[in-house]
Amino acid sequence: MLRDILTASQNWASAAHYGKTHNGHPTFEHLTEVVTKIYEFDNDEEVIAAGWLHDTLKYTDTQSWEISKTLSRRAARIVELVTDPPGYNRLDIKAELYKNLWNESNAFIRADAGFLKSVDRFCNQRNAIATLNTEKIATYIAEFPDFIRFVANQMMHPTYRPGRHRLWTQLFQQYQEMVRTLDGDLR
């Protein structure tokens, strides 16, 4: 890249989310957790940049064209695809997100967005388990079949990068942990 997209995206995320919280912690902690998890499987700079900015369209005044112009069109498109669209209820919002992801014509971007959304979901689920947030755990369990079918499956596309399949395994292990956690809480 002509300039340091990683530093630019990290600084942008830090400034855009300053003072904001995610699951009771500073949002920047969540973004750092997501990016750290991305690095376990991939070192693609635009995917990492999208990881830093994956919540900016939803929670800040940032517009997609700004990411495109400042960083890259690919990073901006990945962020667009992982951003929950507006809606009235979670079921409709997720259905629209899944439809947008499946309708992306570029298989590489679709795979990268599926990967990033899977990393984000993994981190959110891990937080729900760690805090024993049974409401969120129950939601994630209920959503898991559609999430795997419509989102995580995209990262397994033939265009996916080696190593990403380990996240698929971790998502299934985490699902089992959520079921055990919720089952133990109900007893």
C-alpha positions in Angstrom: 0.0 0.0 0.0 1.1 3.5 -0.6 0.7 4.4 3.1 0.2 2.5 6.3 -3.4 1.4 6.1 -3.1 -0.4 9.4 -2.0 2.6 11.4 -4.5 4.8 9.7 -7.4 2.4 10.4 -6.4 1.8 14.0 -6.1 5.6 14.6 -9.4 6.2 12.9 -11.1 3.5 15.0 -9.6 4.9 18.2 -10.8 8.4 17.4 -14.3 7.4 16.0 -15.1 5.3 19.0 -13.6 7.4 21.7 -15.7 7.3 24.8 -18.1 4.7 23.4 -18.7 1.3 25.0 -19.4 -2.2 23.7 -20.7 -4.8 26.1 -19.8 -2.7 29.0 -16.2 -2.1 27.9 -14.6 0.6 25.8 -15.4 -0.1 22.1 -11.7 0.1 21.3 -11.1 -3.0 23.4 -13.6 -5.0 21.3 -12.0 -3.7 18.1 -8.5 -4.7 19.4 -9.9 -8.2 20.3 -11.3 -8.6 16.8 -8.1 -7.5 15.1 -6.0 -9.8 17.4 -8.3 -12.7 16.4 -7.9 -11.8 12.7 -4.2 -12.1 13.1 -4.5 -15.7 14.2 -5.7 -16.6 10.8 -4.7 -13.9 8.3 -2.5 -10.9 7.8 -4.3 -9.2 4.9 -4.0 -5.5 5.5 -7.3 -4.5 4.1 -9.2 -7.2 6.1 -7.4 -6.0 9.2 -8.2 -2.4 8.4 -11.9 -3.5 8.0 -11.6 -5.2 11.4 -10.6 -2.0 13.0 -13.5 -0.2 11.3 -16.2 -2.9 11.3 -18.4 -1.0 13.8 -17.9 2.5 12.5 -20.7 2.7 10.0 -23.2 1.4 12.6 -22.1 3.4 15.6 -20.5 6.6 14.3 -21.1 9.3 11.7 -18.5 7.7 9.4 -19.7 7.0 5.8 -18.6 4.2 3.6 -17.2 6.6 0.9 -14.9 8.1 3.6 -13.3 4.6 4.2 -13.1 4.0 0.5 -11.4 7.3 -0.2 -9.1 7.3 2.8 -8.1 3.6 3.0 -9.4 1.4 0.1 -12.6 0.5 -1.7 -12.1 -3.2 -0.8 -11.8 -2.4 2.9 -14.9 -0.1 2.7 -16.9 -2.8 0.9 -16.0 -5.4 3.6 -17.1 -3.0 6.3 -20.4 -2.3 4.5 -21.1 -6.0 4.2 -20.5 -6.7 8.0 -22.5 -3.7 9.2 -26.0 -4.5 10.4 -28.5 -2.7 8.2 -31.2 -0.5 9.9 -34.3 -2.4 11.0 -36.8 -2.8 13.7 -36.0 -6.3 15.0 -32.9 -8.5 15.2 -34.4 -11.2 13.0 -35.1 -8.8 10.1 -31.8 -7.1 10.5 -29.8 -10.3 10.3 -31.9 -11.6 7.4 -31.1 -8.4 5.5 -27.4 -8.6 6.4 -27.3 -12.3 5.2 -29.0 -11.3 1.9 -26.5 -8.5 1.3 -23.6 -10.8 1.9 -25.0 -13.5 -0.4 -25.7 -10.9 -3.1 -22.1 -9.6 -3.2 -20.8 -10.5 -6.6 -17.1 -10.5 -5.7 -16.4 -13.9 -4.2 -13.2 -12.7 -2.6 -14.9 -9.8 -0.9 -17.7 -12.1 0.1 -15.3 -14.5 1.7 -13.4 -11.8 3.5 -16.6 -10.3 4.8 -17.8 -13.7 6.0 -14.5 -14.2 7.7 -14.6 -10.8 9.5 -18.2 -11.2 10.6 -17.3 -14.7 11.9 -14.4 -13.2 13.9 -16.7 -10.5 15.3 -19.3 -13.1 16.2 -16.7 -15.3 17.9 -15.5 -12.3 20.0 -19.0 -11.3 20.9 -19.9 -14.9 21.9 -16.8 -15.2 23.9 -17.7 -12.1 25.8 -21.2 -13.4 26.5 -19.8 -16.7 27.8 -17.2 -14.9 30.0 -19.8 -12.6 31.5 -22.5 -15.4 31.7 -24.9 -13.2 29.8 -27.5 -15.9 29.3 -29.8 -13.6 27.3 -27.1 -13.1 24.7 -26.0 -16.7 24.8 -29.5 -17.8 24.1 -29.8 -15.4 21.2 -26.5 -16.6 19.7 -27.5 -20.2 20.1 -30.8 -19.5 18.3 -29.0 -17.7 15.5 -26.2 -20.1 15.1 -27.7 -22.3 12.3 -28.5 -19.3 10.1 -25.2 -17.6 11.0 -23.2 -20.7 9.9 -25.2 -21.2 6.8 -25.3 -17.6 5.6 -22.2 -16.0 7.0 -19.5 -18.3 8.2 -20.0 -20.6 5.2 -18.8 -17.7 3.0 -15.3 -17.9 4.5 -15.1 -21.5 3.4 -15.6 -20.5 -0.2 -12.8 -21.8 -2.5 -11.3 -18.3 -2.4 -10.7 -18.5 1.3 -7.2 -18.2 2.7 -5.4 -21.2 4.3 -5.9 -21.3 8.0 -9.3 -19.7 8.2 -10.9 -23.2 8.5 -9.6 -23.2 12.1 -12.0 -20.4 12.9 -14.9 -22.6 11.6 -13.8 -25.3 14.1 -13.6 -22.8 16.9 -17.0 -21.4 16.2 -18.5 -24.9 16.5 -16.6 -25.5 19.7 -17.8 -22.2 21.1 -21.4 -23.1 20.2 -21.1 -26.3 22.2 -19.6 -24.3 25.1 -22.6 -21.8 24.9 -25.0 -24.7 25.0 -23.3 -26.3 28.0 -23.2 -22.8 29.7 -26.9 -22.2 29.1 -27.8 -25.8 30.1 -25.8 -25.5 33.3 -27.5 -22.1 34.1 -30.9 -23.6 33.6 -30.4 -26.5 36.1 
